[in-house]
Amino acid sequence: MSVDDLRSPSRTRIALIEDEPDIASLLAAFLRKEGYAVDHFPEANRFFLALQKSRPDLLLLDLMLPDADGFEICKALKKNESWSRIPIIIMTAKAEESDKILGLELGADDYVTKPFSFKEMAARIKAVLRRSEGPELAKSIEVGGVLRIDLEKFEVRVGGQPVNLTSTEFKILSFLAARKGRVLTRDQILDHVWGDEKIVLDRTVDVHIRNLREKLGPAAAFVKNLRGVGYKVEE
Ligand code: CA
């Protein structure tokens, strides 16, 4: 029995699904040193068995596993009400953009491309955990000390000056800003803003973002475009 079997409710539990033993043991050791409780699963099967008993606070998910495809795991979790809010960071050796997009569309919160530094991983984990604490419930969001979004009054200010946004621009901005640092695909933005009335094209998002940026003036730099992937708000 390892130290991690003595469950302490105050410690953040990370489930690590990774079939490469070297990466898994080094990463797990590093994360434990950082103060996390880590459960390692070399395959999806065992993870799902453990999931019936307890829910991790975050999942680090390798995409290529002996018994499953990481994307399938992502999908299965997001479909289940009690598991859908578990934040997921995908670890992938595939750097293709289509994989990143698919991962994000399936609801992963972030992805890291192998090989990655453990320090970088630690920073991503912290950011994802912070975001999962319910930023959507906040009444206002501040970005870079300059941009302020009041979610109750539907007001946006840049350097204290009010900015007049259309309701669509406001929705897009607050959607991105509430998930600061996270890349959202055009499809996710379309879904959020237009929902079922989604008869608009991907390009529509680009047009609204262009207008939004123009209105934001000096704060426009916080709205970033990741070519071929989507958009994010970052300080
Ligand atoms: Ca693998």
Residues whose N, C-alpha, C, O or C-beta is under 5 A from the ligand:
A	BS01	CA	D19 E20 D62 M64 L65
